[in-house]
Amino acid sequence: MRRRSLQHDEQGRLRHLLTIEGLKRAQIVDILDTAESFISVGEQKVRKVPLLRGKTVVNLFFEASTRTLTTFELAAKRLSADVLKININTSATVKGESLLDMLHNLEAMQCDMFVVRHADSGAAHLIARHVAPHVSVINAGDGSHAHPTQALLDMLTIRRRKGEFAPLTVAIVGDIMHSRVARSQIHALTTLGVSELRVVAPKTLIPAAVESLGVHVCHDLDEGLRDADVVIMLRLQKERMQGALLPSEGEYFAHFGLTEERLAVAKPDAIVMHPGPINRGVEIASSVADGPQSVILEQVSNGIAVRMAVMSMTLGRPPADTAEVQAG
Ligand code: CP
């Protein structure tokens, strides 16, 4: 008997997207292919398709966001869904209403999807365990655990620029310890089968036993960047750091900041990525962030197509009795 994960329905189709962990290569490729088909919607005169007409999507962001919140809203609107953004600071949670009571009230208004960002790891999983059977939950970033749609938009950006994953050497540089993006990227890149995946950071910013995820650890930036095809920079997540993990931002930039000179040891056609928000002069120099190898703003644009794909695949599933039974 097939073991069903929380994010799959009984037919093995994606019902929620909570984490990249547990997704098979074919399912990730399916999401990327679907996203690819939505890129053209953004280039049309009327940027809309009717796939989610009549569905209601609720953005529940308990933590700050620019890119994720906005691109989820645009994605839902381009799929013709109705979209609500709950302002957490003016919601009844400030009067003591619990998160689950709030959700059940929103369900009573016939909402179909919750897109959730929360500072606590596991928040989206908790919500997914309690929602009604017709409701889908998308994790838009939970604590330092996972940010699956960010990793998927990063994979789409890499695939559009580099083609196949198999020959690639990828370096993820920065605060690996506190980064939900890094965790999701590591699961995606290893599942898609890159040739070599390096994580590059000072010892204080590398989680214990990270090698067990299939990465090579480097504490020297030049070693980490050597002949890389893809360089992914991460910001220092100071809001999640407890105690002094670094001497100073200036010293961090001197050792791990990406400058044009440091980037020169990667392949000449290497692309530079960053999930944002970027901190110029802390992890990346402006000349690199705005330079010819940077694809940072392409990542943002690709986020709309990826989020359209994930929303249409989860919410747009045909009813169980008409669905083809798929291998899990
Ligand atoms: N990459 C990312 O999650 O950015 P936001 O925090 O602006 O959503």
Residues whose N, C-alpha, C, O or C-beta is under 5 A from the ligand:
A	BS01	CP	A64 S65 T66 R67 T68 L69 P275 G276 P277
